[in-house]
């Protein structure tokens, strides 16, 4: 029986920060959904200029390849800046449950004015085998159950 969320999900780092630009078109690395029912993708807007549009889209493919990636219907999150810095620290998040293809990736774009992005993280859930074991690609993960007071 799973006691903590970290023992029931896998975390994956999909891409680093992207410097401010008004014409960003940035693809993350591809993740393999084998063994999982769903995934939540999260990226942050680190800086936004008035009129900037930040968009995160999810793409899928039956092969582990960027060639042939297709945008998932309705898998688009968008924020539009109405004033300088009003989106700073905001998150774009998309939850994909039971994708029809095995391989997924994130595409981040900007238009209108400068947008800067933080890292892209994926939280894979609905693992067919529990507990999920850290594969060492994320870093130091700590789960605490009923912690004592210090």
ZATIPA-83592 format. One record per residue (C-alpha): residue number from 1; x, y, z. Coordinates in nm, 2 decimals. Layout:
REM ZATIPA-83592
R   resi        u        v        w
R    NUM        X        Y        Z
...
REM end
This chain:
REM ZATIPA-83592
R   resi        u        v        w
R      1     0.00     0.00     0.00
R      2     0.13     0.34    -0.10
R      3     0.19     0.58     0.19
R      4     0.32     0.89     0.02
R      5     0.26     1.05    -0.31
R      6     0.63     1.02    -0.40
R      7     0.61     0.64    -0.38
R      8     0.32     0.65    -0.63
R      9     0.45     0.89    -0.89
R     10     0.76     0.93    -1.10
R     11     0.91     1.28    -1.16
R     12     1.10     1.36    -1.48
R     13     1.30     1.67    -1.57
R     14     1.22     1.74    -1.93
R     15     1.40     2.06    -2.01
R     16     1.57     2.37    -1.86
R     17     1.49     2.73    -1.86
R     18     1.44     2.92    -2.18
R     19     1.57     3.28    -2.21
R     20     1.32     3.56    -2.29
R     21     1.21     3.58    -2.64
R     22     0.91     3.68    -2.85
R     23     0.94     3.39    -3.09
R     24     1.03     3.09    -2.88
R     25     0.97     2.74    -3.02
R     26     1.12     2.50    -2.77
R     27     1.06     2.12    -2.75
R     28     1.13     1.92    -2.44
R     29     1.29     1.58    -2.43
R     30     1.04     1.29    -2.50
R     31     0.90     1.08    -2.22
R     32     0.79     0.72    -2.24
R     33     0.45     0.66    -2.09
R     34     0.49     0.28    -2.07
R     35     0.37     0.16    -1.73
R     36     0.17     0.48    -1.64
R     37    -0.19     0.59    -1.69
R     38    -0.12     0.97    -1.70
R     39     0.11     1.26    -1.67
R     40     0.10     1.62    -1.55
R     41     0.33     1.86    -1.73
R     42     0.43     2.18    -1.55
R     43     0.64     2.48    -1.66
R     44     0.67     2.83    -1.51
R     45     0.67     3.17    -1.67
R     46     0.97     3.35    -1.52
R     47     0.94     3.68    -1.70
R     48     0.67     3.84    -1.92
R     49     0.64     4.16    -2.11
R     50     0.31     4.32    -2.18
R     51     0.14     4.16    -2.48
R     52     0.35     3.84    -2.45
R     53     0.16     3.51    -2.50
R     54     0.30     3.20    -2.33
R     55     0.18     2.87    -2.46
R     56     0.25     2.51    -2.37
R     57     0.13     2.23    -2.60
R     58     0.16     1.85    -2.56
R     59     0.26     1.64    -2.86
R     60     0.25     1.26    -2.90
R     61     0.40     0.99    -3.12
R     62     0.40     0.61    -3.15
R     63     0.78     0.62    -3.19
R     64     1.04     0.77    -2.96
R     65     1.12     1.04    -3.22
R     66     1.06     1.41    -3.27
R     67     0.98     1.34    -3.63
R     68     0.61     1.26    -3.66
R     69     0.50     1.43    -3.33
R     70     0.14     1.54    -3.34
R     71    -0.03     1.80    -3.12
R     72    -0.29     1.64    -2.88
R     73    -0.64     1.79    -2.92
R     74    -0.72     2.04    -2.64
R     75    -0.38     1.99    -2.48
R     76    -0.28     2.36    -2.48
R     77    -0.23     2.60    -2.19
R     78    -0.20     2.97    -2.26
R     79    -0.14     3.28    -2.06
R     80    -0.14     3.64    -2.20
R     81     0.04     3.92    -2.03
R     82    -0.16     4.24    -1.98
R     83     0.13     4.43    -1.81
R     84     0.50     4.38    -1.77
R     85     0.58     4.11    -1.51
R     86     0.22     4.02    -1.44
R     87     0.27     3.65    -1.53
R     88     0.60     3.61    -1.34
R     89     0.59     3.30    -1.13
R     90     0.26     3.17    -1.29
R     91     0.25     2.80    -1.40
R     92     0.12     2.64    -1.71
R     93     0.00     2.28    -1.64
R     94    -0.16     2.01    -1.85
R     95    -0.28     1.67    -1.73
R     96    -0.29     1.40    -1.99
R     97    -0.48     1.08    -1.89
R     98    -0.45     0.77    -2.10
R     99    -0.28     0.92    -2.40
R    100    -0.34     0.73    -2.73
R    101     0.04     0.71    -2.81
R    102     0.33     0.60    -2.59
R    103     0.56     0.89    -2.63
R    104     0.49     1.25    -2.53
R    105     0.68     1.58    -2.52
R    106     0.61     1.95    -2.43
R    107     0.64     2.23    -2.68
R    108     0.68     2.59    -2.53
R    109     0.62     2.89    -2.75
R    110     0.60     3.27    -2.71
R    111     0.45     3.54    -2.93
R    112     0.36     3.91    -2.92
R    113     0.63     4.01    -2.67
R    114     0.91     3.85    -2.46
R    115     0.83     3.55    -2.24
R    116     1.09     3.36    -2.04
R    117     1.03     3.00    -1.91
R    118     1.15     2.80    -1.62
R    119     1.21     2.42    -1.62
R    120     0.96     2.17    -1.75
R    121     0.87     1.89    -1.50
R    122     0.65     1.58    -1.57
R    123     0.47     1.39    -1.29
R    124     0.38     1.05    -1.41
R    125     0.10     0.88    -1.22
R    126    -0.11     0.56    -1.22
R    127     0.19     0.34    -1.22
R    128     0.12    -0.03    -1.29
R    129     0.39    -0.13    -1.05
R    130     0.43     0.02    -0.70
R    131     0.62     0.16    -0.53
R    132     0.77     0.38    -0.80
R    133     1.15     0.38    -0.75
R    134     1.35     0.70    -0.82
R    135     1.57     0.63    -1.12
R    136     1.82     0.89    -1.01
R    137     1.75     1.14    -1.29
R    138     1.57     1.40    -1.08
R    139     1.79     1.43    -0.77
R    140     1.73     1.40    -0.40
R    141     1.37     1.30    -0.33
R    142     1.25     1.27     0.04
R    143     0.92     1.13     0.16
R    144     0.84     1.16     0.53
R    145     0.55     0.98     0.70
R    146     0.43     1.09     1.05
R    147     0.74     1.30     1.12
R    148     0.85     1.37     1.47
R    149     0.86     1.73     1.60
R    150     1.20     1.88     1.63
REM end
